[in-house]
Amino acid sequence: MTDDGLAQVEMEPTVRAAAEAARGFMPPDEGLALFRAGVAAGRAVPGAPLLEVGSYCGKSGIYLGAAAKEVGSVLVAVDHHRGSEENQPGWEWHEPDLVDPEVGRMDTLPFFRRTLFHAGLEPFVVAVVGSSPTVSAVWSTPCALMFIDGGHGEEPASVDFECWTPKVAVGGLLAIHDVFPDPADGGRPPYVRIYLPALEGGRCTEVAAVGSLRVLRCTAAA
């Protein structure tokens, strides 16, 4: 665990408890590191928004929403809320109660909204419902922090890298979840398709590694 490049600030205890209790797959140490990355990025690029790709039921949204509140910014949370490939029926990370019985497809949006409401962070989080490439095509605002935690397959990871990493402001941070250098630890696309390409050419340098979370600082324009 290395987090020297992150803001050394503590979350409000009640909000941190809400984050740890929320539905999702992020361990508490990684979540706290994400919060600190959001605060560090917001301080480095004042006035720029934080943005996450992949929101699920709002667990990461609490950590980043709390960071946005801390620095007087806003989190933009992008997700189509139909679940990634690994969340679909028959896959390991499927949760049947997230399926909307009327349409027969997953719908995590109501759970996301409820999570942020109970955490008291609705004023600091804007939910954008749409696919990653569709939203990125109309998004032009440089972001203080970009957190990529969308689909973990080869294609969606590559698309998220290509679509969103150019949106990070110079001096801002790129955070990537589920980065596993060792294939024995987990799936490889976030490592191979996002993390390694982000380091190529020297545009980004790693400033923190906590569990499977990697935080990179972008020091040059894409």
LINZIZI-V386799 format. One record per residue. RES is the residue in one small letter. BURIAL is + if it has 9 or more other ideal C-beta (glycine too) atoms within 8 Angstrom, else -. Layout:
res:RES burial:BURIAL
res:RES burial:BURIAL
//
This chain:
res:m burial:-
res:t burial:-
res:d burial:+
res:d burial:-
res:g burial:+
res:l burial:+
res:a burial:-
res:q burial:-
res:v burial:-
res:e burial:-
res:m burial:+
res:e burial:-
res:p burial:-
res:t burial:-
res:v burial:+
res:r burial:+
res:a burial:-
res:a burial:+
res:a burial:+
res:e burial:-
res:a burial:-
res:a burial:+
res:r burial:-
res:g burial:+
res:f burial:-
res:m burial:+
res:p burial:-
res:p burial:-
res:d burial:+
res:e burial:+
res:g burial:+
res:l burial:+
res:a burial:+
res:l burial:+
res:f burial:+
res:r burial:+
res:a burial:+
res:g burial:+
res:v burial:+
res:a burial:+
res:a burial:+
res:g burial:+
res:r burial:-
res:a burial:+
res:v burial:+
res:p burial:-
res:g burial:-
res:a burial:+
res:p burial:+
res:l burial:+
res:l burial:+
res:e burial:+
res:v burial:+
res:g burial:+
res:s burial:+
res:y burial:+
res:c burial:+
res:g burial:+
res:k burial:+
res:s burial:+
res:g burial:+
res:i burial:+
res:y burial:+
res:l burial:+
res:g burial:+
res:a burial:+
res:a burial:+
res:a burial:+
res:k burial:+
res:e burial:+
res:v burial:+
res:g burial:-
res:s burial:+
res:v burial:+
res:l burial:+
res:v burial:+
res:a burial:+
res:v burial:+
res:d burial:+
res:h burial:-
res:h burial:+
res:r burial:-
res:g burial:+
res:s burial:+
res:e burial:+
res:e burial:+
res:n burial:+
res:q burial:+
res:p burial:-
res:g burial:-
res:w burial:+
res:e burial:-
res:w burial:-
res:h burial:+
res:e burial:-
res:p burial:-
res:d burial:-
res:l burial:+
res:v burial:+
res:d burial:-
res:p burial:-
res:e burial:-
res:v burial:-
res:g burial:-
res:r burial:-
res:m burial:+
res:d burial:+
res:t burial:+
res:l burial:+
res:p burial:-
res:f burial:+
res:f burial:+
res:r burial:+
res:r burial:+
res:t burial:+
res:l burial:+
res:f burial:-
res:h burial:-
res:a burial:+
res:g burial:-
res:l burial:+
res:e burial:-
res:p burial:-
res:f burial:+
res:v burial:+
res:v burial:-
res:a burial:+
res:v burial:+
res:v burial:-
res:g burial:-
res:s burial:-
res:s burial:+
res:p burial:-
res:t burial:-
res:v burial:+
res:s burial:+
res:a burial:-
res:v burial:-
res:w burial:-
res:s burial:-
res:t burial:-
res:p burial:+
res:c burial:+
res:a burial:+
res:l burial:+
res:m burial:+
res:f burial:+
res:i burial:+
res:d burial:+
res:g burial:+
res:g burial:+
res:h burial:+
res:g burial:+
res:e burial:-
res:e burial:-
res:p burial:+
res:a burial:+
res:s burial:+
res:v burial:+
res:d burial:+
res:f burial:+
res:e burial:-
res:c burial:+
res:w burial:+
res:t burial:+
res:p burial:-
res:k burial:+
res:v burial:+
res:a burial:+
res:v burial:-
res:g burial:-
res:g burial:+
res:l burial:+
res:l burial:+
res:a burial:+
res:i burial:+
res:h burial:+
res:d burial:+
res:v burial:+
res:f burial:+
res:p burial:-
res:d burial:-
res:p burial:-
res:a burial:-
res:d burial:-
res:g burial:-
res:g burial:-
res:r burial:-
res:p burial:+
res:p burial:+
res:y burial:+
res:v burial:+
res:r burial:+
res:i burial:+
res:y burial:+
res:l burial:+
res:p burial:-
res:a burial:+
res:l burial:+
res:e burial:-
res:g burial:-
res:g burial:-
res:r burial:+
res:c burial:+
res:t burial:-
res:e burial:+
res:v burial:+
res:a burial:+
res:a burial:+
res:v burial:+
res:g burial:-
res:s burial:+
res:l burial:+
res:r burial:+
res:v burial:+
res:l burial:+
res:r burial:+
res:c burial:+
res:t burial:+
res:a burial:-
res:a burial:-
res:a burial:-
//
